[in-house]
Amino acid sequence: MLKQPSPTCGKLLAHCLAKVISFREKVGIRLCVFKIGVTANPLTRFQLYAEKNFSMMWLIATSSSVDLIHMLEAALINEFHKHVGCKNVEGTGGDGALNRNPPAPPPYFVYITGGRADQSRWVG
C-alpha cells in the first residue's frame, strides 16, 4: 500500500479553521463558549474541561511534531481570540503542558472544546 503524502501546512490550517467554524456553528455561534488547545492525552484533558461544564471536544489535528501542533494552536488562537465566547488570550499558543521537560510522547493533538453560554451552569 502506498503512503499518502502529508497535507501542506496551508491545507492543514484551512482544515483546522473550517473545523473550528463548524464546531461553533454546531454549538450555536452566538452562544458558544470555546477554547482551543493542545494535548497528548485527549481523554484526560476533556475530563478536566467537563468539570468546568464544557460539553464537547473535537480533535481537529494530530501530529508527531510538537512544533507543528504548537504553531497550529497559535495560528487558530490568533484567528479566533477576538470572537465572542473565545476563552483564549491573544498572543498565546504553544505555551502549555506540552512544554514540560521531558515532554509527553506523541501523538499530539489540537482540539477545540466548548459549551453553550445559556446552560444552567457557567461554562469556563
N, C-alpha and C positions, 0 to 999 in steps of 0.2 A: 504494500500500500504506500502511495506517495504521501509525503508530509506536506500539508497545506502551508503556504507561506504565511508568515505573520503579517497582520494588517499594518499599514503605515501608521505613524503616530497621529497624523491628521484624521484618518478614518477611525482610529480608536477614540480620539477625543470627540469626534462627531457622534459616534455611537453613545458615549457616556453622556454627552449633552442631551441627546434625544431621550435617554433613559431617565434622566433627572426630570425633564419636562413631563414625560409620561407618568412618572410617579406622582408628581404634583397634581396632574390632571386627574389621576385615579382617586387621590385623597380629596381633591377639590381645591383648585388654585387659591381661592380666597380664604380657605380655612386650613390650609396645610401648614403645619409647623414641622420643619425638617432640618436635618443635619447631614452633612457629607463627611465621610471619614474613611480611615483605612484600618485594616486589622489583619492578623494572621489567624484569628480564631473567631469566625463569624457567629457561631452559636453562643459562646460566652459573651461576646460583645453585645449581641442583641438582648441577652438576659439582663444586662445592666441597663439598657435603654428601656426595656419593658417595665423595669422598676420605676422609671420616670414617666410611665404612661405612653411611651411611643408604641404604636400598634403594628407597624410594618417595617420591614427592612428588605431592600433589594440589593443583591450583589451585582454591580454593574461592570466590573472589570477584574481580571485576575492576571497575575504575572509572577515569575520567579525573581523579578528585578524590583527591589525595594525602591530604587531611584525612580523607575518608571511610575510606580504606584504613587509615590510622593508627588511627582510632577503632575500626574493626573488630578490628584486631590487638590493641589494648589490651583490648577487651572479651573477646575469646577467651582471651587470656593470663590475665586476671582470673578467668575461669571455670575454666581448666584447669591453672594453675600448681601447684595443690595435689595433682594426680593423680600417682600413681606413674608414673615414666617421663618426665614432662614436663621438658624442659631449659630452659624459660623461667623467668625470675626474676619473682617477684611485683612488681607495680607498673611493669613495663616495657611497651613497645609505643609505636611512633611515634618511637623514638629511634635508628633505624638509618640505613642508607646513603641512604635516600630524602631525608634532610635535607641532603645535600650541596648546596653552592651553586656553580654552578647545579644544580638538580635534574635527574634524568633525565627525558626526555619521557614522557608517558603512552603506553599504559595502564599502570596499576599493579595488582598482584595481591597477594592474601592467600593464603598457602599453608600446608599442613601437610606436614612431611617426617618420615620416621622409619624405623625398622627394628626387628628383633627382638633383644631382650637375650640370647637364647640362641644366637645365631650364633657362629661360631668367632672372629670378630674383634670387639672392643669397638666399640659404636656411640656416636658423640658426640665 
